[in-house]
Amino acid sequence: MPKSVHITAPWPTQEEMEKSLGISKTRKRALQPLVKRLKAELARIGETPAASIEPEKRRKRASAA
């Protein structure tokens, strides 16, 4: 089995990603509401305790599959 690799580089900032993907200012303004909504959704998911999620909707561990 191959050895696991741990990447220690920091996550790129939003500005760095926009620059590397070549996103124009117009496209950036169009995507901004989507980005805000996704960030809010991720924050909401992070606050939800696992016990409150219905068992059939919980993610299963890879080893249990």
Secondary structure as GFF3:
##gff-version 3
##sequence-region A 1 65
A	DSSP	alpha_helix	14	21	.	.	.	ID=ss1
A	DSSP	alpha_helix	25	47	.	.	.	ID=ss2
A	DSSP	three_ten_helix	50	52	.	.	.	ID=ss3
A	DSSP	three_ten_helix	55	57	.	.	.	ID=ss4
A	DSSP	three_ten_helix	62	64	.	.	.	ID=ss5
###
